[in-house]
Amino acid sequence: MEEELARDRTIRLFTFLRQLSELRTKTVRSLESYENVLDAFLCLDK
């Protein structure tokens, strides 16, 4: 029972974190947009 509760909480935590990440990240809908995002990301690393 306790193990099941811990598993459920873990699943809900990771679901929440995934959804939070999706809210903060722009969804790329085309390859051109993806390249622009990737270029911007690579420039930040320098």
C-alpha positions as CSV (number, residue, x, y, z in Angstrom):
1,M,0.0,0.0,0.0
2,E,2.7,2.5,1.0
3,E,4.7,1.5,-2.1
4,E,1.7,2.1,-4.3
5,L,1.2,5.6,-2.8
6,A,4.9,6.5,-3.3
7,R,4.6,5.3,-7.0
8,D,1.5,7.4,-7.5
9,R,3.1,10.5,-6.0
10,T,6.2,10.0,-8.2
11,I,4.1,9.7,-11.4
12,R,2.2,12.8,-10.5
13,L,5.4,14.7,-9.7
14,F,7.0,13.9,-13.0
15,T,3.7,14.6,-14.9
16,F,3.6,18.0,-13.3
17,L,7.2,18.7,-14.1
18,R,6.7,17.7,-17.7
19,Q,3.7,19.9,-18.0
20,L,5.5,22.8,-16.4
21,S,8.4,22.4,-18.8
22,E,5.9,22.4,-21.7
23,L,4.4,25.7,-20.5
24,R,7.9,27.3,-20.4
25,T,9.1,26.0,-23.8
26,K,7.9,27.2,-27.1
27,T,6.6,24.3,-29.3
28,V,8.5,24.2,-32.6
29,R,6.1,23.5,-35.5
30,S,8.5,23.6,-38.5
31,L,12.1,22.6,-39.3
32,E,12.9,26.3,-40.0
33,S,11.7,27.3,-36.6
34,Y,13.7,24.5,-35.0
35,E,16.9,25.6,-36.7
36,N,16.3,29.2,-35.4
37,V,15.7,27.9,-31.9
38,L,18.8,25.7,-32.1
39,D,21.0,28.5,-33.4
40,A,19.8,30.8,-30.6
41,F,20.5,28.1,-28.0
42,L,24.0,27.4,-29.3
43,C,24.8,31.1,-29.2
44,L,23.8,31.2,-25.5
45,D,26.4,28.5,-24.7
46,K,29.3,30.6,-25.9
